[in-house]
Amino acid sequence: MEPKAIDRESMLVLLEELVSLESPSRDKAALDRLGSHIAEILRNLGGSVEVVANDRGGDHVLARFHGPAARRPALVLGHFDTVWPLGTLENMPFRVDDGRAYGPGAYDMKAGLTIFLRLMASPFIDPGRSVPRPIWALFTSDEEIGSPTSRGLIEDLARQSAYVLVLEPPLADGRLKTARKGVGRFRLEVEGKAAHAGVSPREGRSAIVELAHQVLQIQELQDVEAGTTLNVGVIRGGTTTNVVPAEASADIDVRATTLAEADRIERALRSLESATPGTRLAVSGGFNRPPMERSPAIAALFEQARGIARTLGLELNEGSTGGGSDGNFTAALGVPTLDGLGVRGGGAHAADEHILIDSLTERAALLAALLLELQVDE
């Protein structure tokens, strides 16, 4: 299969269509407009489509394409929510310039959706006849905010699947992602005792002073060489300068490369003890995405993918990243997962978000080849 065989111009038309339907993560009406449009495209491609109702956000879209019934399906994951608010298109319209296509959500990750939708309309994929197994595609509405409503659905489908392909963008140089850090969000709240700072300071118990002790302890939990980082990114506390503060809190970002490290950090945070007599601590939150570890099954799937890519004249490499995706969930279940199969580009979540147009056909051809040729033990 030649990369150029999947029509680039039709993909650009579809990408502009998807980008023009703005879809911020917390706007159900906007998400459902785009989700309904994607569902209609999938139906026209012959998929059995289910719009999964979600009263806490945008509905999710699940399409099943037939293949040999005795084989477990290949699961393709994507999301159609973006970080951009409604109205962004007024200042960041879709445009094509010097081999790049720009627009909010184009890179992360409407181009990934585009390549799947176009390859399913190509002569290379003939569900029910040419594919070695059924193909399931789940497109979700809440990945950018941690997948709070779609995680259970993702995990349920993954348990039934032979492998998972994630349409997130690749690393900057085109490498697939075979490892991702787990992502944790924790909040530490400190309760002290208020008092007049000038008249009776000894009667008070400063929540801010206690929080300062805890922040230093928290930072000591880091193990940068092991890939474990903690960042106290937001702190709050106090009411006015002449009152000993009775309350303070800190929001903590945690990243870990292994489940063991994630467990270590979570246990340590929940075991924090106050250093200031008369103050109390409460820790909430947790890991919303487990680490995606490069397991032997993931390594074996990547080696297959590398060999398949070479038949297309493509040299495929792998790497890791500190960010999370829905692939974290499926990999943590032990399901072989390849991430970063979307389109090359840059500027995710930034004003210059763009894709490299030539990458559209290349990645569509690669995805089609993987769906046709990857082999996994049943």
C-alpha positions in Angstrom: 0.0 0.0 0.0 1.4 3.4 -1.0 1.0 6.2 1.4 -0.3 8.5 -1.4 -3.1 6.1 -2.2 -5.4 7.6 0.4 -6.6 10.9 -0.9 -5.0 13.9 0.9 -7.4 16.5 -0.4 -10.5 14.7 0.9 -8.8 14.4 4.3 -8.1 18.1 4.4 -11.8 18.8 3.6 -12.9 16.5 6.4 -10.4 18.0 8.8 -11.7 21.5 8.2 -15.2 20.2 8.7 -14.3 18.7 12.1 -12.3 21.7 13.2 -15.1 24.0 12.2 -17.4 22.2 14.7 -15.9 23.6 17.9 -16.0 21.1 20.8 -14.8 22.3 24.2 -14.7 19.6 26.8 -17.4 21.1 29.1 -19.9 22.3 26.5 -22.4 19.4 26.0 -24.3 21.1 23.3 -21.2 21.7 21.2 -19.8 18.2 21.9 -23.1 16.6 20.9 -23.2 18.5 17.6 -19.8 17.2 16.6 -20.5 13.7 18.1 -23.7 13.4 16.0 -21.9 14.4 12.9 -19.1 11.8 13.5 -21.8 9.2 14.2 -23.5 9.9 10.9 -20.2 9.6 9.0 -19.5 6.3 10.7 -23.0 5.0 9.8 -22.5 6.0 6.2 -19.3 3.9 6.3 -21.2 0.8 7.3 -20.5 0.9 11.0 -23.0 -0.3 13.6 -23.0 3.0 15.6 -24.1 3.5 19.2 -24.3 7.0 20.7 -23.5 6.4 24.4 -25.7 8.9 26.4 -23.8 10.9 29.0 -25.7 13.3 31.2 -22.5 14.5 32.8 -21.0 15.8 29.5 -20.9 15.1 25.8 -22.2 11.8 24.5 -19.6 9.3 23.4 -19.6 7.6 20.0 -18.9 3.8 19.5 -18.8 2.2 16.1 -18.4 -1.5 15.4 -17.3 -2.7 12.0 -17.8 -6.4 11.2 -15.0 -8.9 10.9 -14.5 -12.6 11.6 -16.7 -13.3 14.6 -14.3 -15.7 16.2 -11.6 -13.1 16.5 -11.4 -10.5 19.2 -11.7 -6.9 17.8 -9.1 -4.3 17.3 -10.0 -1.2 19.4 -9.3 2.2 18.0 -9.4 5.1 20.5 -9.8 8.8 19.9 -11.4 11.9 21.4 -13.2 14.8 19.9 -13.2 17.3 22.8 -10.6 20.1 22.8 -9.2 22.6 25.2 -10.4 25.5 23.1 -13.5 27.6 24.1 -16.3 28.4 21.7 -15.4 31.4 19.6 -11.7 30.4 19.2 -12.2 30.1 15.4 -12.8 33.8 15.2 -9.1 34.4 16.0 -7.7 31.0 15.0 -9.6 30.0 11.8 -8.7 26.8 9.9 -6.1 27.7 7.3 -3.6 26.0 5.1 -0.1 27.6 4.8 3.2 26.2 3.6 2.5 22.5 4.0 0.7 23.0 7.4 -3.0 23.0 8.4 -3.8 25.2 11.4 -6.8 25.3 13.6 -8.0 24.7 17.2 -8.0 20.9 17.9 -6.5 20.1 14.4 -3.4 18.4 15.9 -5.0 17.2 19.2 -6.7 15.3 17.8 -9.2 15.9 15.0 -6.6 14.9 12.4 -6.3 11.5 14.1 -10.1 11.1 13.7 -9.8 12.2 10.1 -7.3 9.5 9.1 -9.5 6.8 10.6 -12.7 8.1 9.0 -11.0 8.4 5.6 -9.2 5.1 5.6 -12.5 3.3 6.5 -13.9 4.8 3.3 -10.8 3.7 1.2 -10.5 0.5 -0.9 -7.9 -0.9 1.6 -10.4 -1.5 4.4 -13.4 -3.7 3.6 -15.1 -4.5 6.9 -16.5 -8.0 6.9 -14.3 -9.2 4.0 -10.7 -8.0 4.1 -10.1 -7.3 7.7 -8.7 -10.1 9.9 -10.8 -9.2 12.9 -13.7 -6.8 13.8 -12.8 -3.1 14.2 -14.3 -1.1 17.0 -13.8 2.6 17.2 -14.6 4.6 20.3 -14.5 8.4 20.1 -15.0 10.1 23.5 -15.9 13.6 24.6 -13.9 14.1 27.8 -10.3 13.0 27.3 -8.9 16.5 27.8 -10.4 16.6 31.3 -9.2 13.2 32.5 -11.9 11.0 30.9 -14.2 11.0 34.0 -17.2 9.6 32.2 -15.6 7.5 29.5 -13.0 5.5 31.5 -15.3 2.7 32.4 -16.5 2.3 28.8 -12.9 2.4 27.5 -11.8 -0.3 30.0 -14.8 -2.5 29.3 -14.2 -2.4 25.5 -10.4 -2.9 26.0 -10.9 -6.1 28.0 -12.8 -7.6 25.0 -10.1 -6.5 22.5 -7.0 -8.1 21.0 -5.1 -4.8 21.0 -5.6 -1.0 21.1 -4.5 1.7 18.7 -4.7 5.3 20.0 -5.0 8.2 17.6 -3.3 10.8 19.8 -0.5 12.7 18.0 3.0 11.1 18.0 6.1 12.5 19.5 7.5 15.6 17.7 9.7 13.5 15.4 6.9 11.0 14.6 7.8 8.3 17.1 5.0 6.2 18.5 4.4 6.3 22.3 5.0 3.0 23.9 5.2 4.4 27.5 3.4 7.3 29.2 3.6 8.5 32.8 0.6 8.1 35.0 -1.1 11.3 36.1 -2.2 12.1 39.6 -4.1 15.1 41.0 -4.1 15.5 44.7 -5.2 18.2 47.1 -3.8 18.7 50.6 -6.0 20.7 53.0 -4.7 22.0 56.3 -7.0 23.1 59.2 -5.4 25.4 61.8 -6.9 27.8 64.3 -7.5 31.5 63.7 -6.3 34.2 66.1 -5.5 37.9 66.1 -2.0 38.1 64.7 -1.0 41.1 66.8 -2.9 40.6 70.1 -2.9 36.8 70.6 -0.7 35.1 68.0 0.1 32.2 70.4 -3.5 31.2 70.5 -3.5 30.6 66.8 -2.3 27.6 64.7 -1.1 28.8 61.3 -2.4 26.5 58.5 0.0 28.3 56.1 3.1 27.5 58.2 2.0 23.9 58.4 1.4 23.8 54.7 4.9 25.2 54.1 6.3 22.2 56.1 4.3 19.8 54.1 5.3 21.3 50.7 8.9 20.7 51.5 8.2 17.1 52.5 6.1 16.5 49.4 8.9 17.7 47.1 11.3 15.3 48.8 9.1 12.4 47.5 10.4 13.1 43.9 12.6 10.6 42.2 13.5 12.3 38.9 15.8 9.6 37.8 13.0 7.1 38.1 10.7 9.5 36.3 8.6 10.4 39.3 7.8 14.1 39.7 5.6 16.1 42.1 4.7 19.7 41.6 2.8 21.8 44.1 1.3 24.1 41.5 -1.3 26.0 43.3 -1.5 27.1 47.0 -4.3 29.0 48.8 -4.7 30.1 52.4 -5.6 32.8 54.9 -8.1 35.6 54.9 -6.2 38.8 55.8 -2.8 39.8 57.0 -3.7 40.4 60.7 -5.4 37.0 61.2 -3.4 33.8 61.9 -4.7 31.6 59.0 -7.0 28.8 59.9 -7.1 27.2 56.5 -4.7 26.5 53.6 -4.5 24.1 50.8 -2.2 22.9 48.0 -2.9 21.3 44.6 -0.3 18.7 43.6 0.5 17.3 40.2 2.1 13.9 40.3 3.6 11.9 37.4 5.0 8.4 37.7 6.3 5.9 35.1 5.4 2.7 36.9 2.5 1.4 38.9 4.9 0.7 41.8 6.0 4.4 41.9 2.4 5.6 41.6 1.5 3.4 44.6 4.5 4.6 46.6 3.5 8.3 46.1 -0.1 7.7 46.8 0.7 5.9 50.1 3.1 8.6 51.1 0.7 11.5 50.5 -2.1 9.8 52.4 0.3 9.1 55.3 1.4 12.7 55.8 1.4 13.8 59.4 1.2 17.4 60.7 4.4 19.0 62.0 2.5 21.8 63.8 0.6 20.8 67.0 -3.1 21.7 66.7 -3.3 21.4 62.9 -5.0 18.7 60.9 -4.4 17.4 57.4 -6.7 15.9 54.8 -5.6 14.5 51.4 -8.0 14.0 48.6 -7.7 13.1 44.9 -5.6 10.3 43.3 -4.3 9.0 40.0 -6.8 9.7 37.2 -4.5 7.8 34.8 -2.3 4.9 35.7 1.1 4.7 34.1 1.4 3.1 30.6 4.4 0.8 31.1 6.3 -0.6 28.2 5.3 -4.2 28.8 6.7 -7.1 26.8 3.3 -7.3 25.0 3.6 -3.6 24.0 7.2 -4.1 22.9 6.2 -7.1 20.7 3.3 -5.1 19.2 5.6 -2.2 18.4 8.1 -4.5 16.7 5.4 -5.9 14.5 4.3 -2.3 13.7 7.9 -1.3 12.8 8.1 -4.2 10.3 4.8 -3.4 8.8 5.8 0.3 8.5 8.9 -0.7 6.5 6.7 -2.3 3.9 5.3 1.2 3.3 8.8 2.7 3.1 8.4 4.2 6.6 10.9 3.9 9.4 9.0 3.8 12.7 10.5 4.5 16.1 9.2 4.6 19.7 9.5 6.8 22.7 7.8 7.9 26.0 6.1 11.0 27.2 5.2 12.6 30.5 1.6 13.3 29.4 -1.3 10.8 29.8 -4.0 9.6 27.4 -6.7 7.0 27.3 -4.0 4.5 26.3 -2.9 4.6 29.9 -6.1 2.8 30.9 -5.9 0.1 28.3 -2.2 -0.6 28.9 -2.7 -0.9 32.6 -5.2 -3.7 32.0 -2.5 -5.6 30.2 -4.0 -5.1 26.7 -1.3 -4.5 24.1 -1.5 -0.8 23.2 0.2 1.5 20.7 -0.2 5.2 21.2 0.7 8.2 19.0 -0.7 6.9 15.8 -2.2 10.3 14.9 -0.8 13.0 12.5 2.5 14.7 12.9 2.5 18.4 13.7 2.9 20.6 16.8 1.5 23.4 19.0 -0.9 21.2 20.9 -3.0 23.5 23.1 -1.2 26.6 21.7 -2.0 29.4 19.3 0.1 27.8 16.5 -1.6 24.3 16.7 -1.0 22.7 13.4 -0.5 19.4 11.5 2.0 18.6 8.7 -0.3 17.9 5.7 2.0 15.3 4.2 1.6 13.3 7.4 -2.1 12.7 6.7 -1.6 10.2 3.9 1.4 8.6 5.6 -0.4 8.0 8.9 -3.6 6.9 7.3 -1.7 4.3 5.3 0.1 3.1 8.4 -3.1 2.8 10.4 -4.7 0.8 7.6 -1.8 -1.5 7.3 -1.7 -2.1 11.1 -5.4 -3.0 11.1 -4.9 -5.4 8.2 -1.7 -7.0 9.3 -1.1 -6.9 13.1 -1.3 -10.4 14.7 -2.0 -11.0 18.4 -2.4 -14.4 20.1 -6.1 -15.0 20.8 
